[in-house]
Amino acid sequence: MDRHTRHEFYNIRGYDCKTSTNVSNTLCDLIISDNGAAFTSREFADYVKSNGIEHRSYALWHPASNGCAERAVQSFKEGMKKIKEGNVREKLNRFLFNYGITPQTTTGLAPSELLMKRTLKSRLHLVFPNIEKRVQERQQKQKHYHDKKSVNRQINVGQGVFARNFTIGSKIKWIQGEVIKQSGPLSFHIKLPDGRVICRHIDHIRVRNIDCTNNENEEKCDNDSELFEPEITILISTPETEQPQIEKPSNMTEQMEPRYPKRIRKEPSHFKDFHAQTFSFPDLKLEAKQEFIASLQKRLENDQSSTQCHILALQMLRLFSREKDKLVTMTTEYSLGLIMKMAGLKHYAEQTNPECVTIQDGGNQDVVVEAQKCLCNLIFNSTQAQRICSKNGCVEGTIQRLKTYKDPALKFEIKFFDMRMLFLLTALCSDTRPKIRYELHGFTYLMEVVDLTLRDAESRNTGLVDQEVDLICEILKILFNLTVTVDKNTLDEEEEAHFMRLVSVLRDLLMVKTLSKDRQEELTSHTVNLLTNIPRDCYEELLIPLNEMDIEGMENKEVEFDGRNMEAIILLLNFLFSRLDRPYKSLKESLTPILHCLCEMCRANRSIRKFCRARVLPPLKDEVKKLPEEGESFRNRLCKLLTSPITEVKDLVADFLFVMCKESVQRMVKYTGYGNCAGLLANRGLLLGGKSDGNYSSNSDDSETEEYSTLKESVNPVTGRYETEKSNPFEGMSDEQKEYEAMKLVNAMDKLQRGGIIQPSVVGPDGRPQPVEHILELTENMNIEDQTEETSED
């Protein structure tokens, strides 16, 4: 394939390009090919070298680098299939001729015209405008569309990179190397540590932004499969890397220069890359593993070891702590106490004065972070570690260090992993909850950390950054664990005051802004989860007196209701509305907390209930002409969920709507239709109508609009939709025909009942459905004779 003219050449068997000279075998400046044996042979290399031709081969497994030739092969195969007549040579000649006179999209001219400077005579030929201009326009257009999706990538010679490893059977996907040459626009030659040189396309190259030995940019947690960070480097001593200590002779002076330059040992990355996503080591014998862990613990005990040595030892322990079993030697009191000491918790646990906490000096914060990660993994994977860490001062040390979070020199990672560890202990070990809440007063300290973070964000006027959101979310999960078992009906004055303050803090979290929309939703989700544990009487703190100076971005009419600021309730309703679009599979996890929270608020506070009703169930107008579940309004979307197959969601939605209707059956049927709310009414024994025993402020009638009043008489209470008057299907039928149709219906229903598809029922005295054995039992309480007589008299 000639790149300039797009002309295709095919070599016939017996044809030697080295000895033939014609128009299709002229010398060129550049040949781009794949890595086939014909192009990598010594004979071909000598041929291109002797004729001054540059030869480039594109990267392995990336045929798009030579897309022009690949597309020509595809066109050849398709063209040969379409030609039905003649032998192979005739088909080939016919295809080459047709291809040569066909104008190309890129050049705008036929390949033969560019090759021979004239147009070959044929049955069809076209005249195109200026070639150069058209090529430039087409190339610019291609570049324009390509640049829309492409990412600007730049790799320089001498830069450290990771290259894709295509070795069959190898588990290492990426190998590190150094770029030594750029062989093409997007292809590079990379030198590996073992001296080999490979060629890779830029799509198969990743830039090493940091040194492999730098572990400062590791992810924040690896106590579960989604957060494990594969940045682990292990220093393994081998006979090849260890240098024996040779005692110098007495006649040698200390100033003597060494014969050879000092050897610089680099940390091996093979173990890190090989076990980056490994969570168990079945091939490693238990005895060998225990010996290795014991040697690592000795390194940690040695205070003379360097900081980097401690970090590497802890990284190795963290790697082994991922296993769910075989953690016997790592979950002893000695081992956990040693890691706890490296995490700095022992220093804070030994302080007896709760009012004055001394900040630990001299400890390396990177070592502390690595030790915290080990503890998180061990607590997550071992019940024995949970039991020991709840009693060995780990909890006390974490609570004590909470008081030092104001120190700007304290790294965020230490704060985050402190909270992650405390969350794991409160979630997996219930004995720690009363200890943290009552004995250590952790409930108050945790709220102070959140309040302090919010004040810092307010002083910056930039909102919460991602790190602050992560920290607050961990604290909210801890507070949820501390309050989930609290009896809401037997609170003393102190506990009630703590909950009132907590609700005030949660309101500030609902109002605060974050740098990204996803983090805002995550923060709101954790806030809503904690609101479900709040006693009903404390929801009043979400409503504050209206202050015009504090309202930003909303008009007073939208926020003000009964003289209160309803901005927090608006945010909760908007959060519910946004989650109604979630797929069915995640509806239970995403909707049940916010629905439960709003139900409790509406039951406890009259102003919240009235405000939610005005937003969710406004007075009906001409929308009654559609089914309640048809449309995109708040009411329509909630009515759709009344028939959801997810029982928890269906019951909570029905409960929320019923509370906003003040638990009145008549209002519920009006807004949802009897068919949609029949399940709720059956569960509560209200199928015959009436009102629940809920305690509400008044029994005021529901207001109706003029549009609804004109359509009210024609609204079908079962469907909740306006329906025009329909003709009587029995009109014109004789009594025998009516009886025949009735018996057809009875037989059909009886067949469905015997097949277990339906279960006919009657409404019992308690307002709940009672099943019947036969379909005709439904007519026992019907006075058909009296109705017939009245009809005949009329």
Stockholm file with secondary structure:
# STOCKHOLM 1.0

chainA/1-794         MDRHTRHEFYNIRGYDCKTSTNVSNTLCDLIISDNGAAFTSREFADYVKSNGIEHRSYALWHPASNGCAERAVQSFKEGMKKIKEGNVREKLNRFLFNYGITPQTTTGLAPSELLMKRTLKSRLHLVFPNIEKRVQERQQKQKHYHDKKSVNRQINVGQGVFARNFTIGSKIKWIQGEVIKQSGPLSFHIKLPDGRVICRHIDHIRVRNIDCTNNENEEKCDNDSELFEPEITILISTPETEQPQIEKPSNMTEQMEPRYPKRIRKEPSHFKDFHAQTFSFPDLKLEAKQEFIASLQKRLENDQSSTQCHILALQMLRLFSREKDKLVTMTTEYSLGLIMKMAGLKHYAEQTNPECVTIQDGGNQDVVVEAQKCLCNLIFNSTQAQRICSKNGCVEGTIQRLKTYKDPALKFEIKFFDMRMLFLLTALCSDTRPKIRYELHGFTYLMEVVDLTLRDAESRNTGLVDQEVDLICEILKILFNLTVTVDKNTLDEEEEAHFMRLVSVLRDLLMVKTLSKDRQEELTSHTVNLLTNIPRDCYEELLIPLNEMDIEGMENKEVEFDGRNMEAIILLLNFLFSRLDRPYKSLKESLTPILHCLCEMCRANRSIRKFCRARVLPPLKDEVKKLPEEGESFRNRLCKLLTSPITEVKDLVADFLFVMCKESVQRMVKYTGYGNCAGLLANRGLLLGGKSDGNYSSNSDDSETEEYSTLKESVNPVTGRYETEKSNPFEGMSDEQKEYEAMKLVNAMDKLQRGGIIQPSVVGPDGRPQPVEHILELTENMNIEDQTEETSED
#=GR chainA/1-794 SS CCTTTCCCCCCCTTCCTTTCCSGGGCCCSEEEECSCHHHHSHHHHHHHHHTTCEEEECCTTCGGGGHHHHHHHHHHHHHHHHCCSSCHHHHHHHHHHHHHHSCCTTTSSCHHHHHHSSCCCCSCCCCCSCHHHHHHHHHHHHHHHHHHHCCCCCCCTTCEEEEECCCTTCSCCEEEEEEEEECSSSEEEEECTTSCEEEEEGGGEEECCSCTTCCTTCCSCCSSTTTCCCCCCCCCCCTTTCCCCCCCCTTCCTTCCCSSCCCCCCCCCHHHHHTTTCCCCTTSCHHHHHHHHHHHHHHHHCTTSCHHHHHHHHHHHHHHTTCSSCCGGGSSHHHHHHHHHHTTHHHHHTCCCSSCCCCCCSCCHHHHHHHHHHHHHHHHHCHHHHHHHTTSSHHHHHHHHHTTTTCTTSCHHHHHHHHHHHHHHHHHCTTHHHIIIIISCHHHHHHHHHHHHHHHHHHHTSCBCHHHHHHHHHHHHHHHHHHTTCCTTSCCHHHHHHHHHHHHHHHHHHHCCBSSHHHHHHHHHHHHHHHTTSCGGGGGGGCEECCGGGCCSSCHHHHEETTEECHHHHHHHHHHHHHTTSCGGGHHHHHHHHHHHHHHHHHHCHHHHHHHHHHHSCCCCGGGGSCTTSSSSHHHHHHHGGGCSCHHHHHHHHHHHHHHTTTBHHHHHHHHCHHHHHHHHHHHTCTTCCBCCCCCSCCCCCCCCHHHHHHGGGEETTTTEECCCCCCTTTTCCHHHHHHHHHHHHHHHHHHHHTTSCCCEEECTTSSEEECSSGGGGGTTCCHHHHHHHHHHC
#=GC SS_cons         CCTTTCCCCCCCTTCCTTTCCSGGGCCCSEEEECSCHHHHSHHHHHHHHHTTCEEEECCTTCGGGGHHHHHHHHHHHHHHHHCCSSCHHHHHHHHHHHHHHSCCTTTSSCHHHHHHSSCCCCSCCCCCSCHHHHHHHHHHHHHHHHHHHCCCCCCCTTCEEEEECCCTTCSCCEEEEEEEEECSSSEEEEECTTSCEEEEEGGGEEECCSCTTCCTTCCSCCSSTTTCCCCCCCCCCCTTTCCCCCCCCTTCCTTCCCSSCCCCCCCCCHHHHHTTTCCCCTTSCHHHHHHHHHHHHHHHHCTTSCHHHHHHHHHHHHHHTTCSSCCGGGSSHHHHHHHHHHTTHHHHHTCCCSSCCCCCCSCCHHHHHHHHHHHHHHHHHCHHHHHHHTTSSHHHHHHHHHTTTTCTTSCHHHHHHHHHHHHHHHHHCTTHHHIIIIISCHHHHHHHHHHHHHHHHHHHTSCBCHHHHHHHHHHHHHHHHHHTTCCTTSCCHHHHHHHHHHHHHHHHHHHCCBSSHHHHHHHHHHHHHHHTTSCGGGGGGGCEECCGGGCCSSCHHHHEETTEECHHHHHHHHHHHHHTTSCGGGHHHHHHHHHHHHHHHHHHCHHHHHHHHHHHSCCCCGGGGSCTTSSSSHHHHHHHGGGCSCHHHHHHHHHHHHHHTTTBHHHHHHHHCHHHHHHHHHHHTCTTCCBCCCCCSCCCCCCCCHHHHHHGGGEETTTTEECCCCCCTTTTCCHHHHHHHHHHHHHHHHHHHHTTSCCCEEECTTSSEEECSSGGGGGTTCCHHHHHHHHHHC
//
